[in-house]
Amino acid sequence: MHLMPLDIDIEVLEDETLMAAARRIALRWPSVCNGQGNCTACYVKIEEGTDNAAAAHPPERERLHFAGRRDPSFRLACQLKVSGPMRVSKNGVKRPDTQGSGDPDKE
């Protein structure tokens, strides 16, 4: 799965959501409900590979619709499971903060 605008690849494991995969590699992903599918802050826009997305459950569609994201290319990262190549866009995702890590190679 390719994430824009960071322009990085994320390996999403079987039965893992996109948000869980991003957090596994220490990306800071916007969320208010901590991945419970309630806040819609984690939404992504699927740019390519929509056919490789597991179907959205009705509660996810309802929340996105209520938030004004009616196009089916919008999905909640905390609910999105991926079965093949995909490119998504999400602003606000941050790489891990390396300041003060104690590792001079990262500072």
N, C-alpha and C positions, 0 to 999 in steps of 0.2 A: 504494500500500500504506500503510495507516495503522497506526502503532505506538503501542500503549498500554503503560505509563501515561504515557509522555512526551507523548502526544497530538499527534504530528507525522506528516506525510505524507512518505514516501520514494519517490522514483521509482526503480523497479527496471527496468533496461534489459533488452532481449531477451538471453537467454543469460547473464544476470548473476544471481548468487545474492543473496538478501536480505542476508547478511552483507557481501558485497562492495559492495553498494549503500550500506549504512550506513557502511562504512569510507570509501567514496568521498566522502561528505559529512562526514567526520571524526568520526562517532559512535564512541565507544569501546564495543565489543561484547564481552561476556565470552567468552573462549575460552582454552583451555590448549594446544590442538594447532594454533593459528593457522589454523583453517579447513580442516583436513584430514579432518574427519568422524570423528575418533577419540575425542574426549573427552566429547562430548554437552553441554558447558557452554553452548553457544550455542543450545540448544533454545528454540523458541517454541511457543506454543499458538495455533492458528488459531481465532479467534473467529467470523469471517465470511469467506465466499469460498473455502471448501475446494475447490470445483470449479475454482478458478483456480490451483491448485497443481499443478505437474508431479508425476507419480507418484514416490513414494519408491523408491529402489533397495533391494534386499534387505539390503545391508550397513548402510544407514541404519536400516532397520526393526529389524535385529538389535541394533544398538547402543542404540537407544531402548528396545527391549524389555528388554535387560539392565539398563538404567538405571531400569527401573520405569515408563517412559512408554509404556504399551501402547496407549493411545487413539490412533487415527490422526490426531487433530487436533494431536498433538505432532509437530513436525518439527525437523530441524537447520537453523538459519539458513544455515550454510555450504554446505548442499546444496539448499536450497529455491529453486526458480525459479518465478516468478510470471507468469501470463498475463492477469491482469485484477484488478479490485478485490478487496481483501482487508484484513481487520483482524486483527492479531496482538497478543498480549501477551508482553512479555519484561521482567522486572525486571532491574535491574543495568546497563542500557544508559545511558551517560552522554553528555551533550553535550560538545563540545570544551572543554578547559580554556583559558579566555581570560586567566587571570592571567599577567602578565608578557609579554603579547603585544606591548607597545609601542604598541598602538592605544588611545588614550584613550577612543574611543567604545565599546570592548568591555570596558573595565575599570571 
